[in-house]
Amino acid sequence: MARVTEKLAELAGAMMLTPATVSEVGRLSPRFLSVELHSDTFRTANWTPGTLLQMRPVRSMLTFRAYTPVGWDTERGLTRLIVFTHGGEGSAGGPADAWFRGAAADDICEVIGPRRSMRLPALAGPVLFVGDETTVGLACALRTVTTEVRHVFEATDPAELATVLTGLGVHDNPAHPDGAPPVIGKTPDRAALLTAVRAAAVAYEGPFDLVVSGDAATVHAVRRDSRQWPARPRTVQGKAYWAKGRKGLD
């Protein structure tokens, strides 16, 4: 059966997947990487902010992980990903975590896309963005559409995520008092996160759009809570990237 699966994976790869070369890897923190990929097929790709690129970390498997490119250079055939490795150095993680932790310039990977996911170009005005470690790429992509964004993040390590966001230039506009978006420690009840999100929503005096992504439970909680806000968002875009006990959802 394993041989049959490998044969199917090889056939699918030949038909669907595009080879891409790692041109640059930068470490942003112990668990975050900036990875630049090159492919001649990227020159003709139809990329818009919020679309996903799927990557196959193991050639013999039909397993994929999705990432949101922060930008796309069609002239040079380049794109860049912000990768959060869940396991971290020396810790357990999935096959994509292991692949990216060992990635170096000139390595080859296989990708599909870009394909549609979040419709960021549809956002015309102020945006409230709620996310976590897995949504940093999406937050960066949103900045290519508008800089009029307030952010609220949750994280298992708020200090690490805050450092990464500062390094990438992800900040609030209008600015948070200290110039950085709030990063709330992740808790099962999400009470502190919801309080921070409500405060950010109230700070908008006019219409705004809501973008929430990351943990499926958080996406559900924020969407449900937004129905009770005094000023409800004009539009809501929600996308679960992962859920506890399950593999990548997108």
C-alpha positions in Angstrom: 0.0 0.0 0.0 2.9 2.4 0.8 4.3 1.9 -2.7 0.9 2.6 -4.3 0.7 5.8 -2.2 4.1 6.9 -3.3 3.3 6.2 -7.0 0.1 8.3 -6.7 2.1 11.1 -5.0 4.6 11.0 -7.8 1.9 11.2 -10.4 0.1 14.0 -8.7 3.4 15.9 -8.3 4.1 15.6 -12.0 0.7 16.9 -12.9 -0.1 19.6 -10.3 3.1 20.8 -8.6 5.6 23.5 -9.6 9.2 23.3 -8.5 10.5 26.4 -6.6 14.0 27.2 -5.4 14.8 28.7 -2.1 16.7 31.9 -2.8 17.0 33.2 0.8 16.2 32.2 4.4 16.2 34.6 7.3 15.6 33.7 10.9 13.3 36.3 12.6 13.1 34.6 16.0 13.5 31.0 17.3 10.3 29.9 15.7 9.8 32.4 12.8 11.5 32.3 9.4 11.4 34.5 6.3 11.7 32.4 3.2 12.1 33.7 -0.3 11.2 31.4 -3.2 11.9 31.7 -6.9 10.3 30.0 -9.9 10.0 31.1 -13.5 6.3 30.2 -13.3 5.8 32.9 -10.7 6.3 35.5 -13.4 2.9 34.6 -14.9 1.1 33.8 -11.7 -2.2 35.6 -10.9 -1.4 36.7 -7.3 -3.6 39.0 -5.2 -3.0 39.8 -1.5 -4.6 37.1 0.7 -4.1 34.2 -1.7 -2.4 31.0 -0.6 0.6 29.0 -1.8 0.5 25.3 -0.9 3.8 23.5 -0.3 4.4 19.7 -0.2 7.1 19.0 2.4 7.5 15.3 1.7 7.7 14.2 -2.0 6.4 10.7 -1.3 3.2 12.0 0.4 0.0 13.8 -0.6 0.3 16.2 2.3 0.3 19.9 1.8 0.7 23.0 4.0 -0.6 26.4 3.0 1.1 29.8 3.5 0.1 33.4 2.7 2.8 35.1 0.6 3.5 38.6 1.9 4.2 39.9 -1.6 4.8 38.8 -5.2 7.5 40.0 -7.7 6.3 38.8 -11.2 9.2 40.6 -12.9 11.8 38.4 -11.0 9.6 35.4 -10.3 9.9 35.8 -6.5 7.6 35.5 -3.5 8.2 35.6 0.2 6.7 33.6 3.1 6.7 34.2 6.8 6.8 30.7 8.3 5.9 29.9 11.9 7.4 26.5 12.9 5.2 25.2 15.6 7.7 22.8 17.1 10.7 25.2 17.2 14.3 24.2 17.3 14.9 20.8 18.9 11.2 20.2 19.4 8.6 18.0 17.8 6.7 19.4 14.8 5.1 18.4 11.5 6.9 17.6 8.3 6.6 21.2 7.0 8.2 22.5 10.3 11.1 20.1 9.8 11.6 21.0 6.1 11.6 24.8 6.8 13.9 24.5 9.8 16.5 22.8 7.6 15.9 24.9 4.5 18.8 26.7 2.8 19.5 28.6 -0.4 19.2 26.5 -3.5 17.0 23.9 -1.9 14.0 22.8 -4.1 10.4 22.5 -2.9 7.1 21.8 -4.7 4.2 24.2 -4.6 0.7 24.7 -5.9 -0.8 28.1 -6.4 -1.4 30.8 -5.7 -5.0 30.1 -5.1 -7.9 32.2 -3.7 -8.5 32.4 0.1 -9.0 35.8 1.8 -10.3 38.6 -0.4 -8.1 41.4 0.9 -8.3 43.7 -2.2 -12.1 44.0 -1.4 -11.3 45.9 1.8 -11.6 49.6 1.0 -11.3 51.3 4.4 -10.4 50.8 8.1 -9.7 47.2 9.1 -9.7 45.4 12.4 -7.3 42.4 12.1 -7.4 39.6 14.6 -4.9 36.7 14.3 -2.1 34.7 15.9 1.4 33.3 15.0 0.1 31.6 11.9 -1.4 34.8 10.4 1.7 37.1 10.3 2.0 36.6 6.6 -1.6 37.6 6.1 -1.1 40.7 8.2 1.9 41.7 6.0 -0.1 41.0 2.8 -2.9 43.2 4.1 -0.5 46.1 4.4 -0.1 46.0 0.6 -3.8 46.9 0.4 -4.2 49.4 3.2 -2.2 50.7 6.2 -5.3 51.8 8.0 -5.4 48.8 10.3 -5.8 48.0 14.0 -4.4 44.6 15.0 -5.0 42.3 17.9 -3.0 39.1 18.1 -3.0 36.1 20.5 0.1 34.0 21.0 1.5 31.3 23.2 4.7 33.4 23.5 3.5 37.1 23.2 7.1 38.5 23.6 8.4 36.5 20.6 5.5 37.4 18.4 5.7 41.1 19.4 9.4 41.1 18.5 8.7 39.6 15.1 5.9 42.1 14.3 8.1 45.0 15.2 10.9 43.7 12.9 8.4 43.3 10.0 7.0 46.8 10.5 3.5 45.6 11.4 2.0 48.4 13.5 -1.3 50.0 14.1 -2.6 53.0 12.2 -4.0 54.9 14.0 -1.1 53.9 16.2 -1.4 52.0 19.5 0.0 54.2 22.3 3.3 52.4 22.2 3.3 52.0 18.4 2.9 48.3 18.5 -0.3 46.1 18.2 -1.4 44.3 21.4 -0.4 40.7 21.6 -2.5 38.8 24.1 -1.4 35.6 25.8 -3.5 32.6 24.6 -6.0 31.3 27.1 -8.7 28.7 26.7 -11.6 31.1 27.4 -10.1 33.9 25.2 -11.6 36.5 27.6 -8.6 38.8 27.5 -8.4 38.6 23.7 -12.1 39.4 23.2 -11.8 42.3 25.6 -8.9 43.7 23.6 -10.7 43.1 20.3 -13.9 44.9 21.6 -11.7 47.9 22.7 -10.1 48.1 19.2 -13.5 48.0 17.6 -14.9 50.7 19.8 -11.9 52.9 18.9 -13.2 53.2 15.3 -15.7 56.0 15.1 -16.9 55.0 11.6 -17.4 51.9 9.5 -14.7 49.3 9.5 -14.1 45.7 8.2 -13.2 42.7 10.4 -10.6 40.2 9.3 -10.1 37.2 11.7 -8.0 34.1 11.1 -5.8 31.5 12.7 -7.2 29.2 15.4 -10.6 27.9 14.4 -11.9 28.3 18.0 -10.8 32.0 18.0 -12.3 32.7 14.6 -15.6 31.3 15.9 -15.4 33.2 19.2 -14.6 36.6 17.6 -17.3 36.3 14.9 -19.9 35.4 17.5 -18.8 38.2 19.8 -18.9 40.8 17.0 -22.6 40.3 16.7 -23.0 42.0 20.1 -20.7 45.0 19.5 -22.3 48.5 19.6 -20.8 49.2 16.2 -20.8 46.0 14.1 -18.3 45.6 11.3 -19.3 46.5 7.8 -18.0 43.1 6.5 -16.4 40.1 8.2 -13.8 37.8 6.6 -13.0 34.8 8.7 -10.6 31.9 7.9 -9.5 29.1 10.2 -6.0 28.0 9.4 -5.8 25.3 12.2 -7.7 23.7 15.0 -6.5 21.8 18.1 -6.1 18.1 17.4 -6.3 18.6 13.7 -3.8 19.2 10.9 -3.8 22.2 8.6 -7.3 23.2 7.5 -6.5 25.2 4.4 
